[in-house]
């Protein structure tokens, strides 16, 4: 990008402004009307003073708003704010978290390139990388989230990208971001980290060596389950280079209205993450004491295998997602299930379904990041399209339940789960 290119103005903020300040102040300067809340620009295109200026703007000789598929003031405010929170040079907004991953791979890789990816990532991420991009000649290898030797062994001469999600969904496995970044860079590859579970309020992967940071803004960035959104954060040379070029052509764009909703959600991100994480910690500790619970997965617990690493990477906080597995039920098995499941798996599935169905407060949905507590059975929802072998390789059993903890009173949440746990026939 030319240094003499005419640029859009920036907010006049202190260089050392902290994340809480950036979350409510970064963006674009107010318009001539002096609005205090950021303006919402619902327009598909923008006028130009003359033909020569229009030509210069379309040729990217002048930074300006041209067409909302790739330039819009509201969307740019969200992008600037998120980049500031993540500590990256730039960010580009997308229509969903999955479209952010789509943009990353389309903008970065070509046929014949190779991706090393954690086998513990979100089910749709596995499907996108393995099946969809496999159609176009991009190769992939899936490895243990936590075993660095597997990542090292998977490297090939054509490896161009490492992809991890930490903590993972739903086991909350934590990978060593710095170690993976060093390994990827030594191999001439990039590291992308899905930071959906932690958000920059708890974890900033770029400061630990990650090249790109992925977000589903649908989750904690919005925080109230209102809209779909995504983002890809990274160096300006990539964001306003190959990623912007791909966005202009492919159009996985974030609507200005959704950008405005998530922009306002960012203002309360830090306080929401702190409160929901505190609730999650109390719930995880309580779940460990319940007779019907076999195992609890939460990075804030000392029992978590990557507890110390998580506390270093995640600002001393466990996050707001807790998963746990129930013990298998006794007696007759009545719950429906795929024909390939054995009786032991069906007993686990029946126990999980029983606990979920007995709740009255928790919302039964596969989303996360809402102010409301959400409960789901990953094996039949978010990871339902994977084979049972793929699920088990990622540690996802039929008895696992994932809870995205909200802002309800912790005593009410415990009572809601106790209704099912206390009546489990185990």
C-alpha positions in Angstrom: 0.0 0.0 0.0 1.4 3.4 -1.0 2.4 5.6 1.8 1.1 8.7 0.0 -2.3 7.1 -0.6 -5.1 9.3 0.8 -6.4 7.7 3.9 -9.7 7.8 5.9 -9.3 9.6 9.2 -8.9 7.7 12.5 -10.2 8.4 16.0 -7.8 10.5 18.1 -7.1 8.1 21.0 -4.2 7.7 23.4 -1.5 5.3 22.0 -1.6 3.4 25.3 -5.4 3.2 25.6 -6.4 -0.1 27.3 -8.7 -2.8 25.9 -11.7 -1.6 27.8 -11.3 1.9 26.4 -10.7 0.7 22.9 -13.9 -1.4 23.1 -16.0 1.6 23.5 -14.0 4.3 21.6 -12.2 2.9 18.6 -13.7 3.3 15.2 -14.3 6.2 12.9 -14.6 9.9 13.9 -18.2 11.1 14.2 -19.9 12.7 11.2 -20.6 16.4 11.0 -23.7 15.8 13.1 -21.7 14.9 16.1 -23.4 11.7 17.1 -22.2 10.0 20.3 -23.4 6.5 19.4 -21.8 5.2 16.2 -23.9 5.8 13.0 -25.5 3.0 11.0 -24.9 3.4 7.3 -27.6 1.4 5.5 -26.6 2.0 1.9 -25.4 -0.3 -0.8 -23.3 2.3 -2.7 -21.6 5.7 -2.2 -21.6 8.8 -4.4 -18.4 10.5 -5.7 -17.9 14.2 -6.5 -16.7 13.5 -10.0 -15.7 10.7 -12.4 -12.0 11.1 -11.8 -12.4 10.7 -8.1 -14.6 7.6 -8.7 -12.0 6.1 -10.9 -9.2 6.7 -8.3 -11.3 5.1 -5.6 -12.2 2.1 -7.6 -8.5 1.7 -8.5 -7.7 1.8 -4.7 -5.6 4.9 -5.2 -7.6 6.6 -2.5 -9.1 5.0 0.6 -12.8 5.6 0.4 -16.2 4.0 0.7 -17.2 2.6 -2.7 -19.6 -0.3 -2.4 -20.9 -2.0 0.8 -19.8 -5.4 -0.4 -16.3 -4.5 0.6 -16.3 -0.9 2.1 -18.8 0.6 4.5 -18.3 3.0 7.4 -20.2 1.0 10.0 -18.4 -2.2 9.0 -15.1 -0.4 9.1 -15.8 0.8 12.6 -16.3 -2.8 13.7 -13.1 -3.9 11.9 -11.0 -1.1 13.4 -12.3 -1.8 16.9 -11.8 -5.5 16.8 -8.3 -5.2 15.3 -7.4 -2.8 18.2 -8.7 -5.3 20.7 -6.8 -8.2 19.2 -3.6 -6.2 18.7 -3.4 -6.8 15.0 -2.8 -4.2 12.3 -6.2 -4.8 10.6 -9.3 -6.9 10.4 -11.9 -7.7 7.7 -15.5 -8.5 8.6 -17.4 -11.4 7.1 -21.0 -12.7 7.2 -20.3 -15.5 9.7 -17.4 -17.2 11.5 -17.4 -20.0 8.9 -17.1 -17.4 6.1 -14.1 -15.9 7.9 -12.4 -19.3 7.6 -13.5 -19.6 4.0 -11.9 -16.2 3.3 -8.7 -17.2 5.1 -8.2 -20.3 3.0 -9.4 -18.8 -0.3 -7.1 -15.8 0.2 -4.1 -17.7 1.4 -3.9 -21.1 -0.2 -4.0 -22.7 -3.6 -4.4 -26.2 -5.0 -1.5 -28.4 -3.9 -1.0 -26.6 -0.5 -1.3 -28.5 2.7 -3.1 -27.6 6.0 -2.3 -29.1 9.4 -5.4 -28.7 11.6 -6.4 -29.7 15.1 -8.8 -32.6 15.1 -10.7 -30.9 18.0 -12.0 -27.9 16.0 -15.6 -27.2 15.4 -17.3 -29.9 13.2 -18.1 -27.5 10.4 -14.5 -26.4 10.3 -13.3 -30.0 9.8 -15.9 -30.4 7.0 -15.0 -27.2 5.2 -11.2 -27.9 5.3 -11.3 -31.6 4.6 -14.2 -32.1 2.3 -15.0 -28.8 0.6 -11.4 -27.6 0.0 -10.3 -31.1 -0.7 -12.4 -30.9 -3.8 -10.1 -28.2 -5.1 -6.8 -29.9 -4.3 -6.0 -28.5 -0.9 -4.6 -31.3 1.3 -5.2 -31.5 5.1 -4.0 -33.5 8.0 -5.8 -33.5 11.4 -3.8 -34.0 14.6 -4.1 -33.9 18.3 -4.8 -30.4 19.6 -2.3 -30.8 22.5 0.4 -33.1 21.1 3.1 -30.9 19.6 4.9 -34.0 18.2 1.9 -34.8 16.0 1.9 -31.3 14.6 5.6 -31.6 13.8 5.3 -35.0 12.2 2.4 -33.8 10.0 4.5 -31.0 8.3 5.2 -31.5 4.6 7.2 -29.4 2.1 3.8 -28.0 0.9 2.5 -27.1 4.4 1.3 -23.5 4.3 -1.1 -23.2 7.2 -1.6 -24.4 10.8 -5.1 -24.0 12.1 -6.1 -24.3 15.8 -9.1 -23.4 18.0 -8.2 -22.8 21.6 -9.9 -23.7 23.8 -11.5 -26.2 21.5 -15.2 -26.9 21.0 -16.5 -28.7 23.1 -13.7 -30.3 25.1 -12.0 -27.0 25.9 -8.6 -28.4 25.0 -5.9 -25.7 25.1 -3.0 -25.7 22.6 0.3 -23.9 23.1 -0.1 -20.9 20.7 3.6 -19.8 21.0 4.9 -23.2 20.4 2.7 -23.8 17.4 3.6 -20.3 16.0 7.3 -21.1 16.2 6.8 -24.5 14.6 4.7 -23.1 11.8 7.1 -20.3 11.0 10.1 -22.6 11.0 8.3 -24.6 8.3 7.5 -21.6 6.3 3.8 -21.7 7.2 1.3 -19.4 9.0 -0.7 -20.0 12.1 -4.3 -19.2 12.3 -6.1 -19.3 15.7 -9.9 -19.4 16.2 -10.3 -17.2 19.3 -14.1 -17.5 19.5 -14.2 -19.1 23.0 -11.9 -16.5 24.7 -12.2 -13.3 22.6 -9.6 -10.7 23.0 -11.0 -9.9 26.5 -9.2 -13.1 27.7 -6.7 -14.0 25.0 -4.8 -12.2 22.2 -3.2 -14.9 20.0 -1.4 -12.4 17.8 0.7 -11.4 20.8 1.8 -15.0 21.2 2.9 -15.3 17.5 -0.3 -16.2 15.7 -0.5 -14.7 12.2 -4.2 -14.7 11.8 -7.1 -14.6 14.4 -10.5 -15.9 13.4 -13.8 -14.9 15.1 -17.4 -15.9 14.9 -18.8 -12.5 16.0 -22.1 -14.4 16.3 -20.9 -15.6 19.7 -19.4 -13.4 22.5 -18.6 -10.4 20.3 -22.3 -9.8 19.9 -23.1 -11.4 23.2 -26.8 -11.6 23.0 -27.5 -14.1 20.2 -28.9 -11.5 17.8 -27.0 -11.6 14.5 -24.5 -13.6 12.5 -21.1 -12.1 12.0 -17.4 -13.1 11.5 -14.0 -11.5 11.2 -10.4 -12.3 10.2 -7.7 -10.3 11.9 -4.1 -10.1 10.8 -1.3 -8.0 9.1 -2.5 -5.1 6.9 -0.5 -6.6 4.0 -2.9 -9.6 4.0 -6.1 -8.0 5.2 -6.0 -5.3 2.6 -4.1 -7.5 0.1 -5.3 -11.0 -0.8 -8.2 -11.1 1.7 -9.7 -7.8 0.5 -9.2 -8.9 -3.2 -11.0 -12.2 -2.4 -13.8 -10.4 -0.5 -14.4 -8.1 -3.5 -14.8 -11.0 -5.8 -16.5 -13.6 -3.6 -18.6 -11.3 -1.4 -18.8 -13.1 1.9 -19.6 -9.6 3.3 -21.0 -8.6 6.7 -24.1 -6.4 6.5 -23.8 -2.9 8.0 -26.7 -3.6 10.3 -25.0 -6.7 11.7 -21.7 -4.9 12.0 -23.4 -2.2 14.0 -25.0 -4.7 16.4 -21.7 -6.5 17.0 -19.9 -3.1 17.3 -22.2 -2.2 20.2 -21.7 -5.7 21.7 -18.0 -5.1 21.9 -18.6 -2.2 24.3 -19.6 -4.7 27.1 -17.3 -7.6 26.1 -14.9 -7.4 28.9 -17.4 -7.1 31.7 -19.6 -9.9 30.2 -16.6 -12.2 29.8 -15.6 -11.6 33.4 -19.1 -12.2 34.8 -19.8 -15.3 32.6 -16.4 -16.8 33.3 -17.0 -16.4 37.0 -20.3 -18.2 36.7 -18.7 -20.9 34.6 -16.0 -21.5 37.2 -18.6 -22.0 40.0 -20.7 -24.3 37.8 -17.6 -26.4 36.9 -16.7 -26.8 40.5 -20.2 -27.8 41.4 -20.4 -30.3 38.5 -17.3 -32.1 39.7 -19.1 -32.9 42.9 -22.2 -34.4 41.3 -22.6 -38.3 41.4 -24.0 -38.5 37.9 -21.1 -36.6 36.3 -18.2 -38.7 35.0 -15.8 -35.9 34.0 -15.8 -32.1 33.7 -13.9 -30.2 31.0 -13.1 -26.6 32.0 -9.7 -24.9 31.7 -10.2 -23.0 35.0 -10.2 -26.3 37.0 -6.9 -27.6 38.3 -8.0 -31.0 37.1 -7.9 -29.8 33.4 -4.8 -31.3 31.7 -3.8 -27.9 30.3 -4.9 -25.8 33.3 -1.5 -24.0 33.8 -1.1 -23.3 30.1 -4.7 -21.9 29.9 -4.1 -19.6 32.9 -1.0 -18.2 31.2 -2.6 -17.7 27.8 -6.1 -16.7 28.9 -5.4 -13.9 31.4 -5.9 -16.2 34.3 -9.4 -17.1 33.3 -11.2 -20.3 32.3 -13.7 -18.8 29.9 -17.5 -19.3 29.9 -17.9 -22.7 28.3 -18.1 -25.9 30.5 -18.5 -29.4 29.1 -19.1 -32.5 31.1 -19.9 -36.2 30.5 -22.6 -38.1 32.3 -22.3 -41.7 33.5 -24.2 -44.3 31.5 -27.8 -45.0 32.5 -28.9 -48.4 33.8 -32.1 -50.3 32.8 -33.8 -50.2 29.4 -32.4 -48.0 26.6 -35.2 -46.0 25.0 -33.5 -43.0 23.4 -33.3 -43.0 19.6 -29.8 -43.1 18.0 -27.9 -43.9 14.8 -27.8 -47.6 13.9 -24.0 -47.7 14.3 -24.0 -46.8 18.0 -23.4 -49.7 20.4 -25.4 -50.2 23.6 -22.8 -48.5 25.8 -22.9 -45.3 23.6 -26.7 -45.4 23.6 -26.7 -45.5 27.4 -24.5 -42.4 27.5 -26.7 -40.7 25.0 -29.8 -41.4 27.0 -28.2 -40.0 30.1 -27.2 -36.8 28.3 -30.6 -36.4 26.8 -32.3 -36.8 30.2 -30.2 -34.1 31.8 -30.8 -31.7 28.9 -34.6 -32.4 28.7 -35.1 -31.8 32.5 -33.8 -28.2 32.3 -36.2 -25.3 32.5 -33.9 -22.3 32.4 -31.2 -23.4 30.0 -32.0 -22.9 26.3 -31.5 -26.0 24.2 -29.5 -24.7 21.3 -26.1 -25.2 19.8 -25.1 -21.6 19.8 -22.8 -20.0 22.5 -21.8 -16.6 23.7 -25.3 -15.5 24.7 -26.2 -13.7 28.0 -28.6 -16.7 28.4 -27.2 -20.0 29.4 -27.3 -22.5 26.4 -27.1 -26.3 26.6 -26.5 -28.8 23.8 -25.5 -32.3 23.0 -22.5 -31.9 20.7 -22.4 -35.4 19.3 -25.9 -35.0 17.7 -25.7 -31.2 16.9 -22.6 -29.2 16.4 -20.5 -32.3 15.6 -23.4 -34.4 14.3 -22.2 -34.5 10.7 -18.9 -36.1 11.7 -18.6 -39.9 11.8 -18.6 -41.6 15.2 -14.9 -42.4 14.6 -14.1 -38.7 14.0 -16.0 -37.7 17.1 -14.3 -40.2 19.3 -10.9 -39.2 17.9 -11.7 -35.7 19.1 -12.9 -37.0 22.5 -16.6 -36.3 21.9 -18.7 -39.1 23.4 -22.4 -39.6 23.3 -22.5 -38.7 27.0 -21.1 -35.2 26.6 -23.0 -32.0 27.3 -21.8 -28.5 26.6 -23.0 -25.5 28.5 -22.3 -21.9 27.4 -22.8 -20.2 30.7 -24.8 -17.0 30.8 -25.6 -14.3 33.3 -28.3 -16.0 35.3 -27.8 -16.4 39.0 -25.5 -19.4 39.6 -27.8 -20.9 42.2 -30.6 -21.0 39.6 -28.4 -22.7 37.1 -27.2 -25.3 39.5 -30.8 -26.1 40.5 -31.8 -26.3 36.8 -29.1 -28.9 36.1 -29.7 -30.8 39.4 -33.2 -31.5 38.2 -31.8 -33.9 35.7 -28.6 -35.0 37.4 -30.4 -36.0 40.6 -32.8 -38.2 38.7 -30.3 -40.0 36.5 -30.6 -43.8 36.8 -26.8 -44.6 37.0 
